[in-house]
Amino acid sequence: MNTKTLFFYVFLPALFAGCSKDYTIQLPPNKSELVVECYLEDGQPLRALISESTALLDTSTVPPVLVPALVIVSHGNVKDTLLPFAYVDRERRRAYNYGNPKRVVANYNSNEPYRIDVYDNLGRHAYGETRFIPLVPIDSLTPTFNNQQEAFCLTKFKDPNPGLPNYFRLLLHKNAAYDSLSLEILLDNGFANDNNEFNYGSGFDFKKGEIIYGTLYHLTVEYYQYLTTLQNARTALINPFAVSGEVVSNIQGGLGVFAALSSTTKSVVVP
């Protein structure tokens, strides 16, 4: 596991409108690193986005710098090479530049790790491991109206291993499984009640006849730490009063994330 700090500097012209003095800001030295983003999903082909990190304030490299590399995903004694190609997953809003048509067959109870290795022509090597963990079903999605005919949705599910650390990501979408995001929340055992049940309510975002799609991800601790620290880092870049953001990555020799996604879904029509 590795931690990277994002340094940011904020200039507030509204507070200093009467000042005309120029300032020189010394940015910390920047070292370009391999950035790996790869998600394993049951039934989906192997795909990855391989790029290179740039200086925080460098706007000349948007979109990210893509790099030529050898990309290998291993599972047990099987090694699959991902070849260069361009693909945009519009449903999940992700882009990839390496892939293999072989589809992932998830075993949520084996605990056998997957490994990704990325080698570029500069001699850099980034790698990481992940695994599928058991699925956790959504027990119910219950819409409840207020007096303005707006409904919130109460999502219920059970803690699969009370007393052990467990981490979740809950998404609620409206009328489509991937569009119109209404709720995104990261949860741990602290949100469970005395009966080891999670009961989480959304805002009043739904109306009669709409379809609510719920997706529940059971997260490894590494992926949970990545998501929580990524959220904090984004807040730090927006809010000048926030602390600098530290993103915890499970990629060694680089940045990014390698995650096997264990998810269940449920839907309900608002009556």
C-alpha positions as CSV (number, residue, x, y, z in Angstrom):
1,M,0.0,0.0,0.0
2,N,1.3,3.4,-0.8
3,T,0.3,7.0,0.1
4,K,0.7,10.0,-2.1
5,T,0.1,13.6,-1.0
6,L,-1.5,16.2,-3.3
7,F,-0.2,19.7,-2.6
8,F,-2.4,22.6,-3.6
9,Y,-2.1,26.4,-3.5
10,V,-5.1,28.7,-3.6
11,F,-5.1,32.4,-4.6
12,L,-8.1,34.4,-3.4
13,P,-8.3,37.6,-5.5
14,A,-11.5,38.7,-3.9
15,L,-9.8,39.0,-0.5
16,F,-6.9,41.0,-1.9
17,A,-8.5,43.2,-4.5
18,G,-6.6,46.2,-3.4
19,C,-3.2,44.5,-3.6
20,S,-1.1,44.7,-6.8
21,K,2.0,42.9,-5.7
22,D,3.1,39.9,-7.7
23,Y,3.9,36.7,-5.9
24,T,6.1,33.8,-7.0
25,I,4.9,30.3,-5.8
26,Q,7.5,27.6,-5.6
27,L,5.8,24.3,-6.4
28,P,7.1,21.1,-5.0
29,P,9.2,19.0,-7.5
30,N,7.1,16.6,-9.5
31,K,8.1,13.1,-10.4
32,S,6.1,11.4,-13.1
33,E,4.8,8.0,-12.2
34,L,2.8,5.2,-13.8
35,V,-0.9,5.5,-13.1
36,V,-2.9,2.2,-13.2
37,E,-6.7,2.0,-13.1
38,C,-8.2,-1.5,-13.6
39,Y,-11.4,-3.0,-12.3
40,L,-12.4,-6.7,-12.5
41,E,-16.1,-7.4,-12.9
42,D,-17.8,-10.7,-13.4
43,G,-18.7,-11.2,-17.0
44,Q,-16.8,-8.2,-18.2
45,P,-13.6,-8.3,-20.3
46,L,-10.2,-7.4,-18.9
47,R,-9.6,-3.7,-19.3
48,A,-7.2,-1.1,-17.9
49,L,-6.3,2.5,-18.3
50,I,-2.5,3.1,-18.1
51,S,-1.3,6.7,-18.0
52,E,1.4,8.9,-16.4
53,S,1.1,11.4,-13.6
54,T,1.8,15.0,-14.2
55,A,2.3,18.2,-12.2
56,L,-0.8,19.3,-10.4
57,L,-1.2,22.6,-12.1
58,D,-0.1,21.5,-15.6
59,T,-3.1,22.0,-17.8
60,S,-1.3,21.1,-21.0
61,T,-1.6,17.4,-20.3
62,V,-5.4,17.0,-20.2
63,P,-6.5,14.2,-21.0
64,P,-3.9,12.2,-19.1
65,V,-0.6,11.2,-20.8
66,L,-1.1,7.6,-22.1
67,V,2.1,5.5,-22.1
68,P,3.1,2.4,-24.1
69,A,3.4,-0.5,-21.7
70,L,3.3,-4.3,-21.2
71,V,0.2,-5.0,-19.1
72,I,-0.4,-8.5,-17.6
73,V,-3.2,-9.7,-15.3
74,S,-2.5,-13.0,-13.5
75,H,-4.8,-15.3,-11.6
76,G,-3.4,-18.6,-10.3
77,N,-1.2,-20.0,-13.0
78,V,-2.9,-18.1,-15.8
79,K,-1.4,-14.9,-17.2
80,D,-3.3,-12.7,-19.7
81,T,-1.7,-9.9,-21.6
82,L,-3.8,-6.8,-22.3
83,L,-3.1,-5.2,-25.7
84,P,-3.4,-1.5,-26.6
85,F,-6.9,-0.5,-27.7
86,A,-9.2,2.4,-27.1
87,Y,-12.6,1.8,-25.5
88,V,-15.1,4.1,-23.7
89,D,-17.6,2.4,-21.3
90,R,-20.4,5.0,-21.5
91,E,-22.6,3.2,-19.0
92,R,-19.9,3.2,-16.3
93,R,-18.2,6.4,-17.5
94,R,-14.8,4.9,-17.8
95,A,-12.2,4.9,-20.5
96,Y,-9.5,2.3,-21.2
97,N,-6.5,2.0,-23.4
98,Y,-5.6,-1.7,-22.8
99,G,-7.8,-4.7,-23.0
100,N,-8.2,-8.4,-23.6
101,P,-11.5,-10.0,-24.8
102,K,-11.3,-12.7,-22.1
103,R,-14.2,-12.3,-19.7
104,V,-13.7,-12.4,-15.9
105,V,-15.4,-15.3,-14.1
106,A,-15.6,-14.3,-10.5
107,N,-15.4,-16.7,-7.6
108,Y,-16.5,-14.7,-4.6
109,N,-15.5,-17.3,-2.0
110,S,-12.0,-18.5,-3.2
111,N,-10.0,-15.5,-1.8
112,E,-7.4,-16.3,-4.5
113,P,-5.7,-13.0,-5.5
114,Y,-5.5,-11.4,-8.9
115,R,-2.3,-9.5,-9.8
116,I,-1.6,-6.8,-12.3
117,D,1.9,-5.9,-13.6
118,V,2.7,-2.9,-15.8
119,Y,6.1,-2.4,-17.4
120,D,6.9,0.6,-19.5
121,N,9.8,1.4,-21.9
122,L,11.4,3.6,-19.2
123,G,12.0,0.6,-17.0
124,R,9.3,1.4,-14.5
125,H,7.2,-1.4,-13.0
126,A,3.9,-0.8,-11.3
127,Y,1.9,-3.7,-9.7
128,G,-0.9,-4.5,-7.4
129,E,-3.1,-7.3,-6.1
130,T,-6.9,-7.6,-5.4
131,R,-9.4,-10.3,-4.9
132,F,-13.2,-10.9,-5.0
133,I,-14.9,-11.1,-1.7
134,P,-18.4,-12.5,-0.8
135,L,-21.5,-10.8,-2.2
136,V,-23.8,-9.0,0.2
137,P,-27.5,-8.8,-1.0
138,I,-29.7,-5.7,-0.6
139,D,-32.7,-6.9,1.5
140,S,-35.1,-4.1,0.5
141,L,-35.5,-0.7,-1.1
142,T,-38.5,1.1,0.4
143,P,-39.8,4.4,-1.0
144,T,-41.6,6.6,1.5
145,F,-43.4,9.9,0.6
146,N,-43.6,13.3,2.3
147,N,-46.5,15.6,2.0
148,Q,-45.1,17.1,-1.2
149,Q,-45.3,13.8,-3.0
150,E,-41.6,13.4,-3.0
151,A,-40.1,10.0,-1.8
152,F,-36.9,9.0,-0.1
153,C,-35.6,5.5,-0.3
154,L,-34.7,3.4,2.7
155,T,-32.1,0.7,1.8
156,K,-31.7,-2.3,4.1
157,F,-29.0,-5.0,4.2
158,K,-27.3,-7.1,6.8
159,D,-23.7,-7.1,8.0
160,P,-22.4,-10.5,6.8
161,N,-19.7,-10.8,9.4
162,P,-20.6,-9.0,12.6
163,G,-17.6,-8.2,14.7
164,L,-15.3,-8.1,11.8
165,P,-14.4,-5.0,9.7
166,N,-16.7,-4.7,6.7
167,Y,-16.9,-1.9,4.1
168,F,-19.5,-1.0,1.6
169,R,-20.4,1.5,-1.2
170,L,-24.0,2.1,-1.8
171,L,-25.3,3.7,-5.0
172,L,-28.9,4.7,-5.9
173,H,-29.8,5.6,-9.5
174,K,-33.0,6.9,-10.9
175,N,-34.7,5.3,-14.0
176,A,-31.4,3.8,-15.2
177,A,-28.8,1.5,-13.7
178,Y,-25.9,3.8,-14.3
179,D,-27.3,7.3,-15.0
180,S,-29.0,9.9,-12.8
181,L,-27.0,9.2,-9.6
182,S,-29.1,10.1,-6.5
183,L,-27.0,8.7,-3.7
184,E,-23.4,7.6,-3.3
185,I,-22.2,6.7,0.2
186,L,-19.3,4.7,1.8
187,L,-20.2,2.7,4.9
188,D,-18.5,0.7,7.5
189,N,-19.7,-1.4,10.5
190,G,-20.2,1.8,12.5
191,F,-23.4,2.4,10.5
192,A,-25.0,-0.9,11.5
193,N,-27.6,-1.1,14.3
194,D,-27.6,-3.4,17.3
195,N,-29.1,-6.1,15.1
196,N,-26.2,-5.9,12.7
197,E,-28.5,-4.3,10.0
198,F,-27.8,-1.3,7.8
199,N,-30.8,1.1,7.3
200,Y,-29.7,4.0,5.1
201,G,-32.1,6.7,3.8
202,S,-31.6,8.9,0.8
203,G,-32.9,12.4,0.2
204,F,-36.4,13.1,-1.1
205,D,-35.2,12.6,-4.7
206,F,-37.9,10.3,-6.2
207,K,-41.4,10.6,-7.6
208,K,-44.3,8.3,-8.3
209,G,-43.6,6.0,-11.3
210,E,-39.8,6.3,-11.2
211,I,-37.6,3.3,-10.9
212,I,-34.9,3.2,-8.2
213,Y,-31.9,1.1,-8.9
214,G,-29.7,0.1,-5.9
215,T,-26.2,-1.2,-6.2
216,L,-24.3,-2.4,-3.2
217,Y,-20.5,-3.1,-3.4
218,H,-18.8,-5.1,-0.7
219,L,-15.3,-3.6,-0.6
220,T,-11.9,-4.8,0.4
221,V,-10.2,-2.6,3.0
222,E,-7.7,-1.4,0.3
223,Y,-10.4,-0.3,-2.1
224,Y,-12.3,1.4,0.7
225,Q,-9.2,3.3,1.8
226,Y,-8.6,4.4,-1.8
227,L,-12.2,5.7,-2.3
228,T,-12.3,7.5,1.1
229,T,-8.9,9.2,0.6
230,L,-9.8,10.0,-3.0
231,Q,-12.9,11.8,-1.8
232,N,-10.8,13.7,0.8
233,A,-8.3,14.7,-1.8
234,R,-11.0,16.1,-4.1
235,T,-12.4,18.1,-1.2
236,A,-8.9,19.4,-0.4
237,L,-8.5,20.7,-4.0
238,I,-11.8,22.5,-3.8
239,N,-11.9,23.8,-0.3
240,P,-8.9,26.1,0.8
241,F,-9.6,25.3,4.4
242,A,-9.3,21.5,4.0
243,V,-6.1,19.6,4.7
244,S,-3.9,18.4,1.9
245,G,-5.3,15.2,0.4
246,E,-3.5,11.9,0.8
247,V,-4.6,9.2,-1.6
248,V,-4.0,5.6,-0.4
249,S,-3.3,3.4,-3.4
250,N,-2.8,-0.4,-3.6
251,I,-0.5,0.1,-6.6
252,Q,3.2,-0.4,-5.8
253,G,5.7,1.5,-7.9
254,G,3.0,3.9,-9.1
255,L,-0.4,5.3,-8.4
256,G,-4.0,4.3,-9.0
257,V,-6.2,1.3,-8.1
258,F,-6.7,-2.3,-8.9
259,A,-10.0,-3.6,-7.6
260,A,-12.2,-6.7,-8.0
261,L,-15.8,-5.5,-7.7
262,S,-18.2,-7.6,-5.7
263,S,-21.7,-6.1,-6.2
264,T,-25.4,-6.9,-6.0
265,T,-28.3,-5.0,-7.4
266,K,-32.0,-4.5,-6.7
267,S,-34.7,-2.2,-8.1
268,V,-38.1,-1.0,-7.2
269,V,-40.8,1.1,-8.8
270,V,-42.0,4.1,-6.7
271,P,-45.7,3.3,-6.2
